[in-house]
Amino acid sequence: MSQFKNEQEAAAAGVYIRKIQSFVKREGRLTTGQAKSLELNWPTMGLEHASGLQNFAETFGRQAPIVLEIGFGMGKSLVEMAQNEADKDFIGIEVHRPGVGACLGEAAEKGVTNLKVYEHDAVEILADCVPDNSLARVQLFFPDPWHKTRHHKRRIVQPEFVQKLRAKLAIGGVFHMATDWENYAEHMLEVMTAATGFENQSDTNDFVPRPEQRPLTKFEQRGHRLGHGVWDLMFERVS
């Protein structure tokens, strides 16, 4: 690609230079239930990147604090949180369609109405669809750890991403991360401690005990039994 000075020049020539992605698109097969759930529930719960900047009060039909979760997996804990915190409105972002289908099915089954989802890349959703200073909380639970050193640059928690996210949080809003990889926890702590405009909510200036609002996943319960650690970090936007 060396004949092009930058991505724009390459794009103009019709050559696409792949951006570093923080996720791998594992399409996976949709079960019949997931496909049906997408068909039935996407019209009421799905949000489109193409719709551009959201007005959340219009999206949800009320004024409430907005919680955004990046990479909700199969959506079980996201639905549980939306159910438990009915005074807030939740937005989930996930690139894997089976997870989106499963999440919509679970939400419909539980009668959850304060949840909407995107099936798209989170970085683009933050840039194009989320108004500045609009979020009460951003959640990033068990993101891909990219544990090989040469892949660390793919980890989503990087200084540039954190500042993009800071613009979207309201002052006093919280960025809540959780990981079961100690090395990634240390990386998150290092990036967040150096990040302008954030303050660690930990009394010990490192990690926080799991807050009640984050449900224990099955995977995490298994980890506890095997003696595996989980690290939660909560940083508040102060400026």
C-alpha positions in Angstrom: 0.0 0.0 0.0 3.1 2.2 0.1 2.1 4.1 -3.1 -0.7 5.9 -1.1 0.2 8.6 1.4 -2.9 8.0 3.5 -6.2 6.2 3.7 -8.1 9.0 2.0 -5.8 8.8 -1.1 -6.2 5.0 -1.2 -10.0 5.3 -0.8 -10.1 7.8 -3.7 -8.2 5.2 -5.8 -10.7 2.6 -4.8 -8.3 0.7 -2.5 -9.5 -0.1 1.0 -6.9 -0.1 3.7 -8.1 -2.2 6.6 -8.4 -0.2 9.9 -7.2 -1.9 13.1 -10.3 -3.5 14.6 -10.8 -4.2 18.3 -13.0 -7.2 17.4 -13.2 -10.1 15.1 -16.4 -10.5 13.2 -17.3 -14.1 14.2 -20.6 -14.3 12.3 -21.7 -17.7 13.6 -25.0 -19.3 12.6 -28.2 -17.8 13.7 -30.5 -20.3 15.4 -34.1 -20.3 14.3 -35.1 -18.6 17.5 -32.5 -15.8 17.1 -33.6 -15.2 13.5 -37.3 -15.1 14.5 -36.4 -12.8 17.4 -34.6 -10.4 15.1 -37.5 -10.4 12.6 -40.1 -9.7 15.4 -38.2 -7.3 17.7 -35.8 -5.4 15.5 -38.5 -2.9 14.3 -39.2 -1.8 17.9 -35.8 -2.3 19.6 -33.2 -2.0 16.8 -31.3 1.2 16.0 -29.6 1.9 12.7 -26.2 3.5 12.3 -27.5 5.1 9.1 -30.1 7.1 11.2 -27.2 9.2 12.5 -27.3 11.3 15.7 -29.9 10.2 18.2 -32.2 12.3 20.4 -32.5 9.8 23.3 -35.5 11.5 24.8 -37.3 10.9 21.4 -35.8 7.4 21.0 -37.1 6.2 24.3 -40.1 8.5 24.7 -38.9 9.9 28.0 -36.1 11.8 29.7 -33.9 9.3 31.7 -30.2 8.6 32.3 -28.6 6.7 29.4 -26.4 3.7 29.9 -24.4 2.4 26.9 -22.9 -1.0 26.8 -20.2 -1.9 24.2 -20.1 -5.6 23.2 -22.9 -7.2 25.1 -22.3 -10.7 23.9 -25.5 -12.7 24.2 -27.1 -9.9 26.1 -28.3 -11.8 29.2 -26.7 -9.5 31.8 -27.6 -6.3 29.8 -31.3 -7.4 29.8 -31.0 -8.1 33.5 -29.5 -4.7 34.2 -32.2 -2.9 32.1 -34.8 -4.8 34.1 -33.2 -4.0 37.5 -32.6 -0.3 36.7 -36.0 0.6 35.1 -35.3 4.3 35.8 -32.6 4.3 33.2 -32.6 3.7 29.4 -30.0 1.2 28.0 -28.3 1.0 24.6 -26.4 -2.1 23.7 -23.9 -2.3 20.8 -22.8 -5.7 19.4 -21.3 -6.7 16.1 -22.3 -10.4 16.3 -25.8 -11.1 14.9 -26.5 -14.2 17.0 -25.9 -12.2 20.1 -28.2 -9.4 18.9 -30.9 -12.0 18.2 -30.5 -13.6 21.6 -30.6 -10.3 23.4 -33.7 -9.1 21.6 -35.4 -12.5 22.4 -34.5 -12.3 26.1 -35.7 -8.6 26.3 -39.0 -9.4 24.7 -39.5 -12.5 26.9 -38.8 -10.4 30.0 -41.0 -7.5 28.8 -38.1 -5.0 28.9 -38.9 -1.8 27.1 -36.0 0.5 28.2 -33.4 -1.2 25.9 -32.4 -0.5 22.3 -29.6 -2.2 20.4 -27.2 -1.5 17.5 -25.6 -4.2 15.4 -22.6 -2.2 14.4 -19.0 -1.1 15.3 -19.0 0.8 18.6 -16.4 3.3 17.5 -18.6 4.4 14.6 -21.7 4.5 16.8 -20.0 6.7 19.3 -18.8 9.0 16.6 -21.9 9.3 14.5 -24.9 8.5 16.7 -24.2 9.5 20.3 -24.5 13.2 21.2 -21.7 14.7 23.3 -22.3 14.9 27.1 -25.3 12.5 26.8 -24.3 9.3 28.7 -24.6 8.6 32.4 -22.6 5.4 32.2 -20.6 3.4 29.6 -20.0 -0.3 30.2 -17.3 -2.5 28.7 -17.4 -5.9 30.2 -15.0 -8.7 29.3 -13.8 -7.2 26.0 -11.5 -9.3 23.8 -8.2 -9.3 25.7 -5.9 -9.7 22.6 -3.5 -11.4 25.0 -0.6 -11.8 22.5 1.8 -8.8 22.9 1.8 -8.1 19.2 -2.0 -7.8 19.3 -2.2 -5.4 22.3 -2.7 -2.5 19.9 -6.1 -4.0 19.0 -7.4 -3.6 22.6 -10.3 -1.2 22.6 -9.1 0.7 25.7 -6.5 3.0 24.2 -5.8 6.7 24.9 -7.5 7.9 21.7 -10.6 5.8 22.2 -10.9 6.9 25.9 -10.9 10.6 24.9 -13.6 10.0 22.2 -15.7 8.2 24.9 -15.0 11.1 27.4 -16.7 13.5 25.0 -19.9 11.4 25.1 -20.1 11.0 28.9 -21.8 13.7 30.8 -19.7 15.3 33.6 -20.1 12.9 36.5 -20.8 10.1 34.1 -18.8 6.8 34.7 -16.8 4.5 32.4 -17.1 1.0 34.0 -14.8 -1.7 32.7 -14.4 -5.4 33.8 -11.9 -8.0 32.6 -10.7 -11.4 33.8 -7.3 -10.9 32.2 -5.0 -9.4 34.8 -2.6 -8.0 32.2 -5.5 -6.2 30.4 -6.8 -4.9 33.8 -3.3 -3.4 34.4 -3.3 -1.9 30.9 -6.8 -0.4 31.4 -5.7 1.1 34.8 -2.5 2.6 33.2 -4.5 4.1 30.2 -7.3 5.5 32.5 -4.9 6.8 35.1 -3.1 8.8 32.5 -6.3 10.0 30.8 -7.2 13.6 31.0 -10.6 14.4 32.6 -11.1 11.2 34.5 -10.9 10.3 38.2 -10.6 6.8 39.6 -13.6 5.9 41.8 -11.5 3.3 43.6 -10.6 4.1 47.3 -7.2 2.4 46.7 -6.7 4.1 43.4 -6.7 0.9 41.4 -9.7 -1.5 41.2 -13.2 -1.5 42.7 -15.3 -4.4 44.1 -17.9 -5.6 41.6 -20.8 -3.1 42.0 -24.2 -4.6 42.5 -25.5 -3.3 39.2 -23.2 -5.6 37.2 -24.7 -9.1 37.3 -22.4 -12.1 37.9 -22.1 -14.0 34.7 -22.2 -17.8 34.6 -18.7 -17.7 33.2 -17.6 -15.5 36.1 -19.1 -17.8 38.7 -17.2 -20.6 37.2 -14.1 -18.5 37.3 -14.6 -17.7 41.0 -14.8 -21.5 41.7 -11.6 -22.0 39.8 -9.9 -19.2 41.7 -9.7 -16.8 38.7 -9.8 -13.1 39.3 -12.1 -10.5 37.8 -11.1 -6.8 37.9 -13.6 -4.0 37.8 -12.5 -0.4 37.1 -14.8 2.7 37.4 -13.6 6.1 36.3 -15.8 9.2 36.5 -15.6 12.0 34.0 -14.7 15.1 36.0 -13.9 17.6 33.3 
